[in-house]
Amino acid sequence: ETLSNAYQAVMTSIQGAEVNAVNTLTQAVGLDPQNPILHDQLGLLHQRLKNTDAAQRKFEDSIVTKGDYGPAYYHLAKLLIETDPNDVAKIAEALSSAKRLLPKEDPAIGEIDRNLETYNKKVEELRTQNANKALEAAPSPSSSPTPRAGTKATPKPSVSPFPSAEPTPTPSL
């Protein structure tokens, strides 16, 4: 972990340092796979290197490793806001978890509150839209055709599901 931090510190000035930073932090995760902080740090490194898919996986790994690790929820929410802002339900869920799990005095709480208000509104808008679509798709009772005044409804011949009543010959023995 320390070696990865050293590589990260020189990434802008030494070519190839980012590869060594990822490799050493990946090794650290391999040595301590139950450490949510290492998964989260590797996610942040991948995010910094614009490898958003790997970053998202590592934030999710951190959450799986320790379900009450607030920073991973916060980092996941920020990443989703950047990369997939239309996944409003997942963003709102991650923000809610981050707010619940981070200390009240955490400097990120203000940003979380603002984003949470925005994404909760978007979730509610989606729910309203989906409910309206469901109502539009459902047939209304008044949409069935009714005969107009002065016209007769003609009965349609029905086909009986039962065989005809004609006797069938039985073979003799």
Residue frames relative to the residue before (quaternion, step in Angstrom):
aa qw qx qy qz dx dy dz
E 1.0000 0.0000 0.0000 0.0000 0.00 0.00 0.00
T 0.6677 0.4953 -0.2960 0.4704 3.57 0.93 -0.90
L 0.6459 0.5136 -0.3177 0.4670 3.57 0.96 -0.84
S 0.6301 0.5229 -0.3281 0.4710 3.59 1.02 -0.78
N 0.6359 0.5232 -0.3255 0.4647 3.58 0.99 -0.79
A 0.6365 0.5169 -0.3284 0.4689 3.59 1.02 -0.77
Y 0.6505 0.4998 -0.3153 0.4771 3.60 0.95 -0.83
Q 0.6486 0.5204 -0.3224 0.4523 3.57 0.97 -0.82
A 0.6296 0.5521 -0.3306 0.4354 3.57 1.06 -0.72
V 0.7713 0.3346 -0.1808 0.5103 3.60 1.08 -0.65
M 0.3218 0.7902 -0.4800 0.2041 3.60 1.24 0.18
T 0.6908 0.4854 -0.3014 0.4432 3.60 0.96 -0.73
S 0.7627 0.3860 -0.2102 0.4745 3.59 1.11 -0.50
I 0.7565 0.3045 -0.1908 0.5465 3.61 1.13 -0.42
Q 0.4116 -0.7232 0.5049 0.2294 3.53 -0.71 1.15
G 0.7967 0.2830 -0.2299 0.4821 3.56 -0.96 0.90
A 0.4635 0.6950 -0.4457 0.3218 3.59 1.23 -0.12
E 0.6240 0.5528 -0.3562 0.4221 3.61 1.05 -0.66
V 0.6184 0.5310 -0.3464 0.4644 3.59 1.07 -0.70
N 0.6714 0.4842 -0.2941 0.4778 3.57 0.95 -0.88
A 0.6173 0.5399 -0.3482 0.4541 3.59 1.05 -0.71
V 0.6674 0.4854 -0.2986 0.4793 3.60 0.91 -0.91
N 0.6780 0.5070 -0.3027 0.4377 3.57 0.85 -0.96
T 0.6935 0.4655 -0.3007 0.4604 3.61 0.83 -0.86
L 0.6579 0.4846 -0.3227 0.4778 3.60 1.01 -0.71
T 0.6037 0.5357 -0.3492 0.4761 3.59 1.11 -0.63
Q 0.6256 0.5217 -0.3275 0.4788 3.58 1.05 -0.75
A 0.6418 0.5230 -0.3249 0.4573 3.58 0.95 -0.85
V 0.6353 0.5092 -0.3252 0.4810 3.59 1.01 -0.81
G 0.6440 0.5305 -0.3166 0.4512 3.59 1.01 -0.80
L 0.6783 0.4827 -0.2821 0.4769 3.57 1.07 -0.72
D 0.7935 0.1189 -0.0489 0.5948 3.58 1.14 -0.65
P 0.0468 -0.8687 0.4926 0.0224 3.61 0.56 1.15
Q 0.6611 0.5052 -0.3121 0.4585 3.61 1.19 -0.32
N 0.5322 0.6211 -0.4017 0.4119 3.57 1.30 0.19
P 0.3027 -0.7906 0.5009 0.1798 3.63 -0.29 1.20
I 0.5884 0.5879 -0.3694 0.4144 3.59 1.12 -0.60
L 0.6536 0.5088 -0.3159 0.4628 3.60 0.98 -0.81
H 0.6341 0.5111 -0.3322 0.4757 3.60 0.96 -0.82
D 0.6609 0.5126 -0.2984 0.4598 3.57 0.95 -0.93
Q 0.6572 0.5045 -0.3109 0.4658 3.61 0.94 -0.86
L 0.6459 0.4990 -0.3199 0.4812 3.57 1.01 -0.77
G 0.6118 0.5360 -0.3390 0.4728 3.59 1.08 -0.66
L 0.6586 0.4994 -0.3059 0.4724 3.58 0.95 -0.86
L 0.6378 0.5176 -0.3243 0.4692 3.58 1.02 -0.76
H 0.6534 0.4957 -0.3138 0.4785 3.59 0.93 -0.85
Q 0.6345 0.5207 -0.3307 0.4658 3.58 1.01 -0.78
R 0.6394 0.5273 -0.3154 0.4623 3.57 0.97 -0.84
L 0.7148 0.4242 -0.2337 0.5044 3.57 1.09 -0.75
K 0.4959 -0.6965 0.3879 0.3443 3.59 1.34 0.24
N 0.4717 0.6154 -0.4738 0.4175 3.58 1.14 0.61
T 0.1053 -0.8790 0.4629 0.0448 3.53 0.53 1.27
D 0.6146 0.5463 -0.3638 0.4376 3.61 1.03 -0.65
A 0.6723 0.4784 -0.2900 0.4848 3.57 0.92 -0.92
A 0.6177 0.5445 -0.3433 0.4517 3.59 1.03 -0.76
Q 0.6632 0.5009 -0.3100 0.4617 3.58 0.88 -0.93
R 0.6421 0.5212 -0.3290 0.4559 3.61 0.94 -0.84
K 0.6872 0.4815 -0.3000 0.4537 3.59 0.90 -0.86
F 0.6176 0.5133 -0.3559 0.4780 3.62 1.04 -0.66
E 0.6556 0.4961 -0.3043 0.4811 3.58 1.00 -0.83
D 0.6136 0.5307 -0.3467 0.4708 3.62 1.06 -0.70
S 0.6325 0.5337 -0.3272 0.4561 3.57 1.00 -0.82
I 0.6633 0.5001 -0.2941 0.4727 3.57 1.00 -0.87
V 0.6413 0.5095 -0.3215 0.4752 3.58 1.00 -0.80
T 0.6517 0.5306 -0.3093 0.4450 3.57 0.99 -0.87
K 0.7866 -0.0301 0.0530 0.6144 3.56 0.97 -0.89
G 0.3225 -0.8234 0.4444 0.1434 3.52 -0.06 1.36
D 0.7342 0.3819 -0.2437 0.5057 3.59 1.17 -0.33
Y 0.4107 0.6908 -0.4881 0.3405 3.58 1.13 0.63
G 0.3321 -0.8205 0.4426 0.1435 3.55 -0.01 1.38
P 0.6466 0.5356 -0.3539 0.4120 3.65 0.83 -0.82
A 0.6288 0.5357 -0.3501 0.4417 3.62 1.01 -0.69
Y 0.6326 0.5132 -0.3309 0.4763 3.60 1.02 -0.75
Y 0.6497 0.5199 -0.3071 0.4618 3.56 0.97 -0.89
H 0.6815 0.4793 -0.2905 0.4707 3.60 0.86 -0.93
L 0.6263 0.5252 -0.3348 0.4689 3.59 1.03 -0.75
A 0.6509 0.5144 -0.3165 0.4599 3.59 0.91 -0.89
K 0.6641 0.5005 -0.3102 0.4607 3.60 0.88 -0.91
L 0.6464 0.5150 -0.3173 0.4651 3.58 0.98 -0.82
L 0.6708 0.4931 -0.3004 0.4654 3.59 0.90 -0.88
I 0.6102 0.5408 -0.3514 0.4601 3.59 1.03 -0.71
E 0.6793 0.4819 -0.2791 0.4780 3.59 1.03 -0.80
T 0.8153 0.3368 -0.1382 0.4503 3.57 0.77 -1.05
D 0.8115 0.0765 -0.0049 0.5793 3.60 1.03 -0.72
P 0.0233 -0.8620 0.5063 0.0129 3.60 0.60 1.10
N 0.6089 0.5626 -0.3586 0.4290 3.61 1.22 -0.20
D 0.5771 0.5499 -0.3913 0.4598 3.60 1.25 -0.11
V 0.0301 -0.8820 0.4702 0.0070 3.54 0.83 1.10
A 0.6329 0.5371 -0.3482 0.4355 3.60 0.98 -0.73
K 0.6809 0.4797 -0.2920 0.4700 3.58 0.89 -0.91
I 0.6362 0.5200 -0.3287 0.4656 3.59 1.02 -0.78
A 0.6680 0.4988 -0.3042 0.4610 3.59 0.87 -0.95
E 0.6418 0.5214 -0.3219 0.4610 3.58 1.02 -0.78
A 0.6699 0.4894 -0.2983 0.4720 3.60 0.92 -0.90
L 0.6470 0.5096 -0.3206 0.4679 3.60 0.97 -0.80
S 0.6450 0.5216 -0.3212 0.4570 3.59 0.95 -0.85
S 0.6628 0.4959 -0.3016 0.4731 3.57 0.96 -0.87
A 0.6399 0.5217 -0.3297 0.4579 3.58 0.96 -0.84
K 0.6609 0.5076 -0.3130 0.4556 3.59 0.89 -0.89
R 0.6730 0.5051 -0.2895 0.4563 3.55 0.97 -0.89
L 0.7722 0.4049 -0.1902 0.4512 3.60 0.97 -0.87
L 0.6385 0.5119 -0.3479 0.4575 3.60 1.09 -0.47
P 0.5845 -0.5687 0.4294 0.3880 3.60 -1.13 0.53
K 0.6079 -0.5951 0.3892 0.3534 3.60 -1.05 0.76
E 0.7122 0.4509 -0.2576 0.4723 3.61 1.09 -0.65
D 0.3800 0.7274 -0.4865 0.2997 3.61 1.27 0.11
P 0.4989 -0.6875 0.4350 0.2988 3.62 -0.81 0.91
A 0.6206 0.5623 -0.3467 0.4224 3.61 1.16 -0.41
I 0.4865 0.7009 -0.4272 0.2992 3.62 1.18 -0.38
G 0.6300 0.5379 -0.3408 0.4445 3.63 0.96 -0.76
E 0.6702 0.4793 -0.2865 0.4889 3.58 0.93 -0.91
I 0.6282 0.5339 -0.3298 0.4600 3.57 1.00 -0.82
D 0.6539 0.5171 -0.3192 0.4507 3.60 0.90 -0.89
R 0.6602 0.5023 -0.3121 0.4630 3.60 0.90 -0.90
N 0.6900 0.4689 -0.2816 0.4740 3.58 0.87 -0.94
L 0.6340 0.5396 -0.3304 0.4446 3.56 1.00 -0.80
E 0.6281 0.5224 -0.3342 0.4700 3.59 0.99 -0.78
T 0.6603 0.5128 -0.2979 0.4606 3.58 0.93 -0.93
Y 0.7476 0.4178 -0.2367 0.4588 3.59 0.73 -1.04
N 0.5918 0.5339 -0.3837 0.4664 3.61 1.10 -0.45
K 0.6175 0.5251 -0.3387 0.4777 3.60 1.08 -0.71
K 0.6621 0.5068 -0.3072 0.4588 3.58 0.96 -0.87
V 0.6205 0.5263 -0.3390 0.4723 3.59 1.03 -0.75
E 0.6646 0.5000 -0.3045 0.4643 3.59 0.92 -0.88
E 0.6235 0.5316 -0.3315 0.4677 3.60 1.03 -0.76
L 0.6525 0.5072 -0.3122 0.4685 3.59 0.97 -0.84
R 0.6365 0.5236 -0.3283 0.4613 3.56 0.96 -0.81
T 0.6546 0.5058 -0.3075 0.4703 3.57 0.97 -0.87
Q 0.6486 0.5135 -0.3142 0.4657 3.59 0.95 -0.87
N 0.6720 0.4955 -0.2971 0.4633 3.58 0.91 -0.90
A 0.6370 0.5127 -0.3276 0.4733 3.58 1.02 -0.75
N 0.6519 0.5059 -0.3152 0.4687 3.59 0.98 -0.81
K 0.6394 0.5151 -0.3255 0.4690 3.59 0.99 -0.79
A 0.6465 0.5173 -0.3196 0.4607 3.58 0.98 -0.82
L 0.6508 0.5049 -0.3170 0.4702 3.58 1.01 -0.76
E 0.6530 0.5121 -0.3110 0.4633 3.58 1.00 -0.80
A 0.6869 0.4935 -0.2783 0.4552 3.57 1.02 -0.79
A 0.6249 0.5442 -0.3450 0.4408 3.59 1.11 -0.60
P 0.4452 -0.6818 0.4997 0.2954 3.61 -0.92 0.85
S 0.3380 -0.7336 0.5501 0.2120 3.55 -0.98 0.83
P 0.6061 -0.5875 0.3826 0.3755 3.60 -1.07 0.62
S 0.6822 0.4927 -0.3015 0.4483 3.61 1.05 -0.61
S 0.5769 0.6194 -0.3806 0.3722 3.59 1.20 -0.11
S 0.5215 0.6245 -0.4376 0.3828 3.63 1.20 -0.07
P 0.5070 -0.6657 0.4411 0.3243 3.60 -0.92 0.81
T 0.1074 -0.7734 0.6228 0.0496 3.54 -1.01 0.86
P 0.5389 -0.6266 0.4352 0.3571 3.59 -1.00 0.68
R 0.4583 -0.6642 0.5145 0.2901 3.54 -1.10 0.74
A 0.6245 -0.5381 0.4068 0.3938 3.53 -1.20 0.49
G 0.7909 0.2995 -0.2343 0.4795 3.56 -0.98 0.81
T 0.6751 0.4341 -0.3182 0.5045 3.62 1.18 0.02
K 0.3444 -0.7266 0.5576 0.2061 3.51 -1.16 0.64
A 0.3701 -0.6799 0.5794 0.2551 3.51 -1.05 0.73
T 0.2444 -0.7737 0.5659 0.1464 3.56 -0.75 0.99
P 0.4170 -0.7113 0.4981 0.2683 3.54 -0.78 0.98
K 0.3710 -0.7071 0.5603 0.2198 3.53 -1.10 0.75
P 0.5069 -0.6304 0.4698 0.3536 3.58 -1.00 0.70
S 0.2521 -0.7699 0.5655 0.1546 3.53 -0.99 0.79
V 0.3348 -0.7065 0.5873 0.2094 3.50 -1.18 0.61
S 0.3575 -0.7489 0.5175 0.2089 3.55 -0.68 1.06
P 0.4171 -0.7110 0.5054 0.2551 3.55 -0.93 0.81
F 0.6295 0.5359 -0.3305 0.4553 3.57 1.27 -0.20
P 0.5302 -0.6195 0.4550 0.3579 3.62 -1.03 0.60
S 0.6392 -0.5283 0.3840 0.4060 3.57 -1.22 0.44
A 0.5489 -0.6481 0.4330 0.3019 3.54 -1.21 0.58
E 0.4266 0.7015 -0.4780 0.3121 3.63 1.20 0.09
P 0.4661 -0.6858 0.4758 0.2933 3.55 -0.94 0.88
T 0.3012 -0.7324 0.5804 0.1898 3.53 -1.09 0.68
P 0.4969 -0.6625 0.4585 0.3225 3.60 -0.90 0.82
T 0.2645 -0.7475 0.5884 0.1585 3.54 -1.07 0.78
P 0.4790 -0.6702 0.4721 0.3138 3.59 -0.89 0.76
S 0.3608 -0.7223 0.5463 0.2230 3.57 -1.05 0.74
L 0.3914 -0.7297 0.5188 0.2126 3.51 -1.16 0.61
